[in-house]
Amino acid sequence: MPSAFQDDFVKFINEKCGTSRDANGQLTFQAGIVASLDALVKEFVSASNEEQRAILSRMEEEVAKLTGSSAR
């Protein structure tokens, strides 16, 4: 079981490196989530068909702006 120190250290490393790992090296539930797209996905799921088209267009614009590991 990880100690509080280990948890704090892993949190620090995750913040500085942009990673999402727990103290055991496993991916957390946040892994792979792009914050700018997450909100749009939530909007898309609850939107009507007509609204979804506009949201999809906004998603495409956001994806074009991504760089680095987020773009992959």
SESE-757156 format. One line per 2 residues: their letters; for each residue x, y, z of C-alpha. Coordinates in steps of 0.05 Angstrom, whole numbers. Last residue first. Example, Ala and Ser with C-alpha at 12.3 -4.5 7.8 and 13.67 -1.06 7.14 Angstrom:
2
sa> 273 -21 143 ~ 246 -90 156
end
This chain:
72
ra> -33 230 -611 ~ -51 303 -610
ss> -51 302 -534 ~ 20 275 -534
gt> 46 337 -569 ~ -2 386 -600
lk> -77 397 -603 ~ -105 456 -641
av> -134 414 -698 ~ -171 372 -646
ee> -205 435 -619 ~ -231 454 -689
em> -256 383 -701 ~ -292 385 -634
rs> -325 451 -653 ~ -351 419 -718
li> -377 360 -678 ~ -413 408 -632
ar> -448 441 -692 ~ -469 373 -719
qe> -491 349 -650 ~ -539 408 -644
en> -580 383 -703 ~ -582 312 -676
sa> -603 336 -607 ~ -551 345 -552
sv> -538 303 -489 ~ -480 263 -516
fe> -451 322 -554 ~ -447 367 -492
kv> -410 313 -453 ~ -363 304 -512
la> -351 379 -515 ~ -332 382 -442
dl> -283 325 -451 ~ -252 355 -513
sa> -218 414 -478 ~ -199 369 -420
vi> -164 316 -462 ~ -175 249 -427
ga> -124 195 -443 ~ -109 177 -371
qf> -158 210 -322 ~ -183 142 -295
tl> -113 128 -271 ~ -60 88 -308
qg> -21 39 -266 ~ 49 54 -239
na> 33 30 -168 ~ 32 101 -140
dr> -20 120 -192 ~ -6 145 -262
st> -37 200 -304 ~ 20 238 -339
gc> 29 311 -356 ~ 101 310 -334
ke> 100 364 -280 ~ 31 348 -253
ni> 41 272 -257 ~ 108 278 -221
fk> 77 319 -165 ~ 19 271 -157
vf> 68 213 -156 ~ 107 248 -100
dd> 44 263 -60 ~ 20 191 -66
qf> 89 165 -47 ~ 92 211 14
as> 21 189 35 ~ 46 118 34
pm> 29 67 -20 ~ 0 0 0
end
